């Protein structure tokens, strides 16, 4: 068994708590976070393709797994960057959530 295979196997044998990544901010008008359950996210990228605002990207995390993240330039303005999918009135069409086959994405607002 090669060293890379052993490393991969050991990472999966270690029991770790669920990791939730919160991208966003809180201001006087509320909490604005895109929440990614990295245990559910498999890095497929379907949400990135569906995002009309170009807010999302797939990155390689510290464990060499592909996971969803909010691009750095959008982390302090997700309320506005996600506005096309979140109109003030009418039906919300959260394309990133709909596109995610594993249900790894939620929004706090």
Short mmCIF file of the C-alpha atoms (twelve columns), coordinates in Angstrom:
data_MODEL
# 
_entry.id   MODEL 
# 
loop_
_atom_site.group_PDB 
_atom_site.id 
_atom_site.type_symbol 
_atom_site.label_atom_id 
_atom_site.label_alt_id 
_atom_site.label_comp_id 
_atom_site.label_asym_id 
_atom_site.label_seq_id 
_atom_site.Cartn_x 
_atom_site.Cartn_y 
_atom_site.Cartn_z 
_atom_site.pdbx_PDB_model_num 
ATOM 1   C CA . UNK A 1   0.000   0.000  0.000   1 
ATOM 2   C CA . UNK A 2   1.482   3.347  -1.056  1 
ATOM 3   C CA . UNK A 3   1.989   6.261  1.331   1 
ATOM 4   C CA . UNK A 4   -0.685  8.320  -0.449  1 
ATOM 5   C CA . UNK A 5   -3.240  5.539  -0.113  1 
ATOM 6   C CA . UNK A 6   -2.405  5.117  3.565   1 
ATOM 7   C CA . UNK A 7   -2.722  8.855  4.149   1 
ATOM 8   C CA . UNK A 8   -6.089  8.910  2.382   1 
ATOM 9   C CA . UNK A 9   -7.328  5.954  4.434   1 
ATOM 10  C CA . UNK A 10  -6.204  7.444  7.744   1 
ATOM 11  C CA . UNK A 11  -8.025  10.709 7.023   1 
ATOM 12  C CA . UNK A 12  -11.261 8.803  6.543   1 
ATOM 13  C CA . UNK A 13  -10.821 6.658  9.650   1 
ATOM 14  C CA . UNK A 14  -10.472 9.640  11.968  1 
ATOM 15  C CA . UNK A 15  -13.887 10.495 13.379  1 
ATOM 16  C CA . UNK A 16  -14.349 14.240 13.267  1 
ATOM 17  C CA . UNK A 17  -17.297 16.441 14.152  1 
ATOM 18  C CA . UNK A 18  -19.369 17.931 11.349  1 
ATOM 19  C CA . UNK A 19  -17.655 21.000 9.945   1 
ATOM 20  C CA . UNK A 20  -19.851 23.947 9.056   1 
ATOM 21  C CA . UNK A 21  -18.316 26.840 7.111   1 
ATOM 22  C CA . UNK A 22  -20.041 30.202 7.535   1 
ATOM 23  C CA . UNK A 23  -19.322 32.865 4.926   1 
ATOM 24  C CA . UNK A 24  -20.777 36.327 5.448   1 
ATOM 25  C CA . UNK A 25  -21.295 39.001 8.060   1 
ATOM 26  C CA . UNK A 26  -23.603 40.554 10.641  1 
ATOM 27  C CA . UNK A 27  -24.582 44.210 10.563  1 
ATOM 28  C CA . UNK A 28  -27.299 46.394 12.067  1 
ATOM 29  C CA . UNK A 29  -29.930 45.008 9.707   1 
ATOM 30  C CA . UNK A 30  -29.299 41.292 10.273  1 
ATOM 31  C CA . UNK A 31  -27.174 38.197 9.769   1 
ATOM 32  C CA . UNK A 32  -26.124 37.430 6.213   1 
ATOM 33  C CA . UNK A 33  -24.358 34.094 5.895   1 
ATOM 34  C CA . UNK A 34  -24.095 31.336 3.342   1 
ATOM 35  C CA . UNK A 35  -23.621 28.167 5.359   1 
ATOM 36  C CA . UNK A 36  -21.885 25.124 3.884   1 
ATOM 37  C CA . UNK A 37  -21.957 21.735 5.572   1 
ATOM 38  C CA . UNK A 38  -18.605 20.458 4.336   1 
ATOM 39  C CA . UNK A 39  -19.422 16.896 5.389   1 
ATOM 40  C CA . UNK A 40  -22.283 16.883 2.883   1 
ATOM 41  C CA . UNK A 41  -20.519 18.879 0.160   1 
ATOM 42  C CA . UNK A 42  -18.724 16.655 -2.337  1 
ATOM 43  C CA . UNK A 43  -17.309 19.500 -4.420  1 
ATOM 44  C CA . UNK A 44  -19.357 18.657 -7.518  1 
ATOM 45  C CA . UNK A 45  -19.596 22.327 -8.526  1 
ATOM 46  C CA . UNK A 46  -23.241 22.276 -9.607  1 
ATOM 47  C CA . UNK A 47  -23.985 25.179 -7.262  1 
ATOM 48  C CA . UNK A 48  -21.137 27.216 -8.780  1 
ATOM 49  C CA . UNK A 49  -22.606 26.730 -12.255 1 
ATOM 50  C CA . UNK A 50  -26.085 27.701 -11.004 1 
ATOM 51  C CA . UNK A 51  -25.004 30.860 -9.127  1 
ATOM 52  C CA . UNK A 52  -25.974 33.862 -11.269 1 
ATOM 53  C CA . UNK A 53  -23.932 36.256 -9.127  1 
ATOM 54  C CA . UNK A 54  -20.644 34.378 -9.431  1 
ATOM 55  C CA . UNK A 55  -20.432 34.230 -5.624  1 
ATOM 56  C CA . UNK A 56  -19.346 30.613 -5.214  1 
ATOM 57  C CA . UNK A 57  -16.237 28.574 -5.985  1 
ATOM 58  C CA . UNK A 58  -14.967 25.079 -5.276  1 
ATOM 59  C CA . UNK A 59  -11.715 24.993 -3.297  1 
ATOM 60  C CA . UNK A 60  -9.443  22.309 -1.904  1 
ATOM 61  C CA . UNK A 61  -9.630  22.357 1.904   1 
ATOM 62  C CA . UNK A 62  -6.941  21.506 4.460   1 
ATOM 63  C CA . UNK A 63  -7.780  17.798 4.098   1 
ATOM 64  C CA . UNK A 64  -7.333  17.826 0.293   1 
ATOM 65  C CA . UNK A 65  -11.092 17.545 -0.231  1 
ATOM 66  C CA . UNK A 66  -12.963 19.670 -2.775  1 
ATOM 67  C CA . UNK A 67  -15.612 21.793 -1.029  1 
ATOM 68  C CA . UNK A 68  -17.734 24.850 -1.699  1 
ATOM 69  C CA . UNK A 69  -16.658 28.308 -0.557  1 
ATOM 70  C CA . UNK A 70  -17.794 31.878 -1.059  1 
ATOM 71  C CA . UNK A 71  -15.248 33.884 -3.036  1 
ATOM 72  C CA . UNK A 72  -13.274 36.268 -0.820  1 
ATOM 73  C CA . UNK A 73  -14.484 39.351 -2.688  1 
ATOM 74  C CA . UNK A 74  -18.112 38.443 -1.872  1 
ATOM 75  C CA . UNK A 75  -17.807 37.460 1.797   1 
ATOM 76  C CA . UNK A 76  -18.566 40.973 3.066   1 
ATOM 77  C CA . UNK A 77  -21.425 41.629 0.642   1 
ATOM 78  C CA . UNK A 78  -23.337 38.351 0.240   1 
ATOM 79  C CA . UNK A 79  -26.611 40.157 0.978   1 
ATOM 80  C CA . UNK A 80  -26.137 42.209 -2.183  1 
ATOM 81  C CA . UNK A 81  -24.301 39.636 -4.296  1 
ATOM 82  C CA . UNK A 82  -27.159 37.160 -3.745  1 
ATOM 83  C CA . UNK A 83  -29.876 39.783 -4.355  1 
ATOM 84  C CA . UNK A 84  -30.830 38.526 -7.840  1 
ATOM 85  C CA . UNK A 85  -32.096 35.280 -6.265  1 
ATOM 86  C CA . UNK A 86  -33.645 37.007 -3.234  1 
ATOM 87  C CA . UNK A 87  -36.125 39.661 -4.351  1 
ATOM 88  C CA . UNK A 88  -37.785 41.832 -1.717  1 
ATOM 89  C CA . UNK A 89  -41.180 40.432 -2.674  1 
ATOM 90  C CA . UNK A 90  -42.275 37.413 -4.613  1 
ATOM 91  C CA . UNK A 91  -40.826 33.951 -4.882  1 
ATOM 92  C CA . UNK A 92  -37.210 33.359 -3.954  1 
ATOM 93  C CA . UNK A 93  -35.324 31.151 -6.348  1 
ATOM 94  C CA . UNK A 94  -32.136 30.073 -4.587  1 
ATOM 95  C CA . UNK A 95  -30.452 28.434 -7.549  1 
ATOM 96  C CA . UNK A 96  -27.403 27.302 -5.563  1 
ATOM 97  C CA . UNK A 97  -29.569 25.435 -3.051  1 
ATOM 98  C CA . UNK A 98  -31.722 23.900 -5.758  1 
ATOM 99  C CA . UNK A 99  -28.665 22.738 -7.707  1 
ATOM 100 C CA . UNK A 100 -26.972 21.088 -4.713  1 
ATOM 101 C CA . UNK A 101 -27.769 17.350 -4.820  1 
ATOM 102 C CA . UNK A 102 -26.549 16.785 -1.258  1 
ATOM 103 C CA . UNK A 103 -28.339 19.699 0.440   1 
ATOM 104 C CA . UNK A 104 -25.098 21.174 1.767   1 
ATOM 105 C CA . UNK A 105 -26.004 24.863 1.289   1 
ATOM 106 C CA . UNK A 106 -28.259 27.072 3.403   1 
ATOM 107 C CA . UNK A 107 -28.701 30.831 3.747   1 
ATOM 108 C CA . UNK A 108 -29.290 32.605 7.058   1 
ATOM 109 C CA . UNK A 109 -31.624 35.268 5.666   1 
# 
